[in-house]
Every structure is written in structure tokens, then in C-alpha cells.
Amino acid sequence: MTGSSVQGIKTVLHPVSDLAKAKEVYAALLGVPPQTDEPYYVGFEVAGQQIGLVPGGAAQGMTSPVAYWHVPDIEAKLAEVTAAGATVKEPVHDVGGGRLTATVTDADGNVLGLLQDR
């Protein structure tokens, strides 16, 4: 193990079927307007966390919210967790702005997200 090579959960993405309705609910819950408001993603920045709404997330395989652990080296962490028994669900890819994400599942099928900002 490489010690504490995570920076905590800072991003949680929620799959939504109706982006407009979800945006209203999350804005009311969080007490702030979205920081990012696009047809493909709505993001709120609250207390150092990114809360994201992903329209059509279910069609992309998101069956529940996914918490993303921020890491300094996503490739190294992916190798480490797969060596420990996790299964790659979504390999490392750039989601824009130099942000890299990947997801794995643990032995019980729980989805764990990894995120690296360049």
C-alpha cells in the first residue's frame, strides 16, 4: 500500500431523469445556484464539495449516486485497487478540462469513483 494517497471524497454525481426538476430540488437543498449549468451536467459547489447532476445517468450505467475519491495519481490508484480485488467498471478517461475519472466495483458491486485533476 502507498499510504494515504487519497484526498477525500470531494465529488458526488447523481443520475437524474429530469434535469430541470432535479436542479430545483438540489438548489433548494444546498441553498446556492448551480456553478455549472449545462444540458449535459449541472454542478453545485458547496463547502469544498462538487455535487453533480448527470441527466440520463441511468442510461450510462449509473444506478445510484457515485462518490469520487480525489487522488493525485489515478493510474497508480487504479492499479492498486484492482490488485486488491476491485474490478474496473469504467477505465480512466478525460471528462474535460484535464479532469480524469474512472470507476471500479468492489466485491459487493458497490461503485467507487476515482478522480484526478491535472
N, C-alpha and C positions, 0 to 999 in steps of 0.2 A: 504494500500500500504506500501511497505517496504522501501520507499525512493529510492535513486539511487543505485539499485542493478544490474546494467549492467556496463560492462567495455568498451562498444562501439562495433561498427562493425569492426571486425579485419579480418574476413574471408568471402570471396565471392566465391562460387562454380559455375562454368559454365558448363552446359551439352554440350558435343561436340560429333559429329558423326564421325569425322576424327581426331584422336588424333595427328597424325604427322603434319597435316596442321595447326591445332589449336595451337600446340606448337610453330611453326614457327611464326605465327601471334602474339601471346602473348609475345614471346621473343623479337620480333621487337618493339612491343608497349612499353613494360616495360624496355627494354634496358639491361636485365640481362638474363642469362641462368636459367633454372629451378633448384630449390633447391632439389626437389624430382622429379624423372623421372622414373616412373614405368608404366607397361602396364595398370594398373587399376586407376592411378591417376598421374597427373603432377601438381606440386605446385611451385609457384614463391613467393618469399619473397621480398616485396618492401615496403619501408617506414613503417615498422611495420605491414604490412598487408599481409595476405596469399591469393593469387589469385590461385584458383584451377581449373583444367580441369578434368571433370568426363566423361570418354568415356562411351557411352551408357546411359548417364544420362536420356535421354528421356524415355528409356525403364524402368527406375527406377521411373518414375513419375515426373522427373524434366522437366518442360515445359519452364523454364526461369532461369536465374541466381538466386541463393538464397543467401541472405545476412545473416550471422550468428552473432547474438549478443552474445558476450562473457559474461558469468555470473559466479559468484563464487559458486552458488548452483543451478544446473539445475533442480532438482526435485522441489525445492521451487518455482522457477520462472515458471516452467511449471504449477504447481498448481495455481499460482497467475494469469497467463494469461488465463488459462481455466476457472477459476472462473469469470473472467471478460468477458467471451464470446468467446474466441478462441476455435477452435476445433483441437484436436490432429490429425496430419496427419501421423507422424512417431514418435513412442514413444522413450524414452531415450534408447540409446544403445551405446556400446563401439565400436568405429571405429578404434581402435588400439592405442597402446601407452598410454592407460589410458584416451584418449580423448573421452568425451561423447557428443553426439549430439541428438537433437530432432527437429522436425518441427511441426508448427501449422499453421492453416489458420485463417485469421481474417474474419469478417463478409462479406467482399467483395471477399473472395477467395485468397487473397494475401498470399503467403507463407513466414513465418518468421522462421528463424533458431535460435536455441539456442545451445550454445557450452560451455562446461566446460572442462578445462584441470585440471587433478588431480595433 
